[in-house]
Amino acid sequence: MTNAKTDASTDGKPQGAEGQKPEDVTISQGLGKLFEAEEALTDEQTDAMAEKARAAAKDSQAERDDKNAQIASSTDK
């Protein structure tokens, strides 16, 4: 078994620009990419993305709260 990486994906999963599979990317590499992307975004784009993330987090919390309420009401019977 070799550790050589090729551009062709053998398992059908997409590969990054450098030919790496997502599961082969290190945390440091991922953080580096995030910092590069952050530098390319305007303040308005960053704010818009942050607002989307906040809205998604609120939606997720509301769904979890609803599910927990349903579970609680079904066990109260």
DANOR-V278319 format. One record per pair of residues at least 6 apart in sequence whose ideal C-beta (glycine too) atoms are under 8 Angstrom apart, sorted by the first residue. I is the first residue (numbers start at 1). J is the second residue. Records with the same first field share a line. If there is no record, write none. Layout:
BEGIN
I: J + J
END
This chain:
BEGIN
5: 19 + 20 + 21 + 24
6: 19
7: 15 + 19
9: 15 + 21
11: 21
13: 21 + 22 + 23
14: 22
15: 21 + 22
16: 22 + 25
20: 29
38: 46
41: 49
END
